[in-house]
Amino acid sequence: MRYEAPDTAEGAVALLSGAPGDARILAGGTDLLVQMRADILDPALIVDIKKIKETRAVTEEKGGWRIGAAVTGAELKEHPTLKKVWPGVIEAANLIGSTQVQGRATMGGNLCNGSPAADSVPALIAAGAVASIAGPNGRRDLPVEDVMLGPRKLALQKGEFVLSFLLPARPPRSSDAYLRFIPRTEMDIAVVGAGVSLSVEAAGTITAARVSLGAVAARVLLVPAAAQAIIGSRLDRPAQDRLEAAARAVCAPIDDKRGTIEFRIQVAGVLTRRAALIALDRARTA
Ligand SMILES: Cc1cc2nc3c(=O)[nH]c(=O)nc-3n(C[C@H](O)[C@H](O)[C@H](O)COP(=O)(O)OP(=O)(O)OC[C@H]3O[C@@H](n4cnc5c(N)ncnc54)[C@H](O)[C@@H]3O)c2cc1C
């Protein structure tokens, strides 16, 4: 196995493009190394992206925030501004693993591991985050909801990797929230995850919203019908009922020892409603 740590995106792309056999990006390694030790993966080439400056930076851009794909959860938590602007994204990233895992795990790795239960992905999708992808044909942008196609299946071509995420500029009185259900209090995989981002006008009516659900289908879902159910409302009880129904309607979950199909569908509605109420509360004072 060959290990490389280039210091430019172009260098990483050249390595990935020219590699015979399986080539893998290494960010925090909290999925990759576990899967290699378990003999699930045996890459011929590992390309560590942490020496590429853009993957490690958090910068303001066009009124929004660009977060490098290799910034860790612990670093996001310490950022002076991000937690105020995107509390849902930061709380989702900080649900990943333990304190030790937090020091390594990245949102790029969380997305590109390709798990439908990845915690930061519903929050990124609700936020309207766009992934910047470097590849043999230069750079391209892809909404996060279009990056994951199914379990372990990504829309990335050979030679491509995620360089960063752009969280867009947002109007005043906007906020977000992420909630997950796990059978234990921590260190577990989401049985359901729900992310909601929304904006309200001064009188409290919701003017824009995005809703995303994890662990209820083969990929993390953007749920436009759930957003439509609450736009124009003040999230009164009828709007909450519409939101729950729209969230449940898109669920096609697996049935396993951690949650039956019926349970996951029920919880998806409840968590979406609760996440929306938290996001609304935050947005009123944002
Ligand atoms: C003890 C433990 C607890 C965990 N708890 C949780 C949890 O609560 N919630 C949760 O969602 N996950 C959890 N995980 C899984 C894991 O920590 C996360 O998915 C993490 O975000 C992965 O990030 P990483 O930087 O370590 O990725 P890596 O392991 O470096 O990479 C993961 C995969 O993505 C690819 N990759 C990484 N970065 C890129 C990129 N920029 N472009 C293209 N491909 C890339 C790699 O090649 C690899 O296939 C846990 C893992 C452990 C070991």
The ligand as an SDF file (V2000), in Angstrom:
LIG
                    3D

 53 58  0  0  0  0  0  0  0  0999 V2000
  -16.1160    5.0910   17.6650 C   0  0  0  0  0  0  0  0  0  0  0  0
  -16.7810    5.7100   16.4760 C   0  0  0  0  0  0  0  0  0  0  0  0
  -17.9620    6.4020   16.6440 C   0  0  0  0  0  0  0  0  0  0  0  0
  -18.6010    6.9820   15.5440 C   0  0  0  0  0  0  0  0  0  0  0  0
  -19.7630    7.6710   15.7470 N   0  0  0  0  0  0  0  0  0  0  0  0
  -20.3980    8.2470   14.6910 C   0  0  0  0  0  0  0  0  0  0  0  0
  -21.6130    8.9840   14.8770 C   0  0  0  0  0  0  0  0  0  0  0  0
  -22.1220    9.1260   16.0000 O   0  0  0  0  0  0  0  0  0  0  0  0
  -22.2040    9.5210   13.7870 N   0  0  0  0  0  0  0  0  0  0  0  0
  -21.6660    9.4030   12.5270 C   0  0  0  0  0  0  0  0  0  0  0  0
  -22.2360    9.9310   11.5730 O   0  0  0  0  0  0  0  0  0  0  0  0
  -20.5060    8.7210   12.3350 N   0  0  0  0  0  0  0  0  0  0  0  0
  -19.8730    8.1530   13.3650 C   0  0  0  0  0  0  0  0  0  0  0  0
  -18.6910    7.4530   13.1800 N   0  0  0  0  0  0  0  0  0  0  0  0
  -18.1630    7.3330   11.8210 C   0  0  0  0  0  0  0  0  0  0  0  0
  -17.0580    8.3680   11.4710 C   0  0  0  0  0  0  0  0  0  0  0  0
  -16.3950    8.8650   12.6000 O   0  0  0  0  0  0  0  0  0  0  0  0
  -17.6490    9.5420   10.6760 C   0  0  0  0  0  0  0  0  0  0  0  0
  -18.3030    9.0890    9.5030 O   0  0  0  0  0  0  0  0  0  0  0  0
  -16.5870   10.5940   10.3180 C   0  0  0  0  0  0  0  0  0  0  0  0
  -17.1980   11.8270   10.0190 O   0  0  0  0  0  0  0  0  0  0  0  0
  -15.6930   10.1870    9.1540 C   0  0  0  0  0  0  0  0  0  0  0  0
  -14.7920   11.2310    8.9130 O   0  0  0  0  0  0  0  0  0  0  0  0
  -13.2360   10.9600    8.7070 P   0  0  0  0  0  0  0  0  0  0  0  0
  -12.6090   12.2860    8.4220 O   0  0  0  0  0  0  0  0  0  0  0  0
  -12.6480   10.1960    9.8180 O   0  0  0  0  0  0  0  0  0  0  0  0
  -13.2850   10.0670    7.3720 O   0  0  0  0  0  0  0  0  0  0  0  0
  -12.2450    9.0230    6.8050 P   0  0  0  0  0  0  0  0  0  0  0  0
  -12.2730    7.7900    7.6090 O   0  0  0  0  0  0  0  0  0  0  0  0
  -10.9100    9.6710    6.5820 O   0  0  0  0  0  0  0  0  0  0  0  0
  -12.9130    8.7540    5.3810 O   0  0  0  0  0  0  0  0  0  0  0  0
  -14.1720    8.1010    5.2890 C   0  0  0  0  0  0  0  0  0  0  0  0
  -14.4180    7.7170    3.8100 C   0  0  0  0  0  0  0  0  0  0  0  0
  -14.6370    8.8860    3.0340 O   0  0  0  0  0  0  0  0  0  0  0  0
  -13.5920    9.0510    2.0400 C   0  0  0  0  0  0  0  0  0  0  0  0
  -13.2520   10.4750    2.0980 N   0  0  0  0  0  0  0  0  0  0  0  0
  -12.8940   11.1620    3.2100 C   0  0  0  0  0  0  0  0  0  0  0  0
  -12.7850   12.4760    2.9150 N   0  0  0  0  0  0  0  0  0  0  0  0
  -13.0640   12.5950    1.5990 C   0  0  0  0  0  0  0  0  0  0  0  0
  -13.1290   13.7170    0.7130 C   0  0  0  0  0  0  0  0  0  0  0  0
  -12.8830   14.9650    1.1440 N   0  0  0  0  0  0  0  0  0  0  0  0
  -13.4400   13.4990   -0.5870 N   0  0  0  0  0  0  0  0  0  0  0  0
  -13.7140   12.2350   -1.0260 C   0  0  0  0  0  0  0  0  0  0  0  0
  -13.6750   11.1280   -0.2300 N   0  0  0  0  0  0  0  0  0  0  0  0
  -13.3630   11.3230    1.0710 C   0  0  0  0  0  0  0  0  0  0  0  0
  -12.4710    8.1200    2.4720 C   0  0  0  0  0  0  0  0  0  0  0  0
  -11.7120    7.6640    1.3770 O   0  0  0  0  0  0  0  0  0  0  0  0
  -13.2420    7.0020    3.1490 C   0  0  0  0  0  0  0  0  0  0  0  0
  -13.7550    6.1100    2.1940 O   0  0  0  0  0  0  0  0  0  0  0  0
  -18.0230    6.8610   14.2590 C   0  0  0  0  0  0  0  0  0  0  0  0
  -16.8070    6.1750   14.0910 C   0  0  0  0  0  0  0  0  0  0  0  0
  -16.1930    5.6010   15.1840 C   0  0  0  0  0  0  0  0  0  0  0  0
  -14.8850    4.8800   14.9820 C   0  0  0  0  0  0  0  0  0  0  0  0
  1  2  1  0
  2  3  1  0
  2 52  2  0
  3  4  2  0
  4  5  1  0
  4 50  1  0
  5  6  2  0
  6  7  1  0
  6 13  1  0
  7  8  2  0
  7  9  1  0
  9 10  1  0
 10 11  2  0
 10 12  1  0
 12 13  2  0
 13 14  1  0
 14 15  1  0
 14 50  1  0
 15 16  1  0
 16 17  1  0
 16 18  1  0
 18 19  1  0
 18 20  1  0
 20 21  1  0
 20 22  1  0
 22 23  1  0
 23 24  1  0
 24 25  2  0
 24 26  1  0
 24 27  1  0
 27 28  1  0
 28 29  2  0
 28 30  1  0
 28 31  1  0
 31 32  1  0
 32 33  1  0
 33 34  1  0
 33 48  1  0
 34 35  1  0
 35 36  1  0
 35 46  1  0
 36 37  1  0
 36 45  1  0
 37 38  2  0
 38 39  1  0
 39 40  1  0
 39 45  2  0
 40 41  1  0
 40 42  2  0
 42 43  1  0
 43 44  2  0
 44 45  1  0
 46 47  1  0
 46 48  1  0
 48 49  1  0
 50 51  2  0
 51 52  1  0
 52 53  1  0
M  END
$$$$
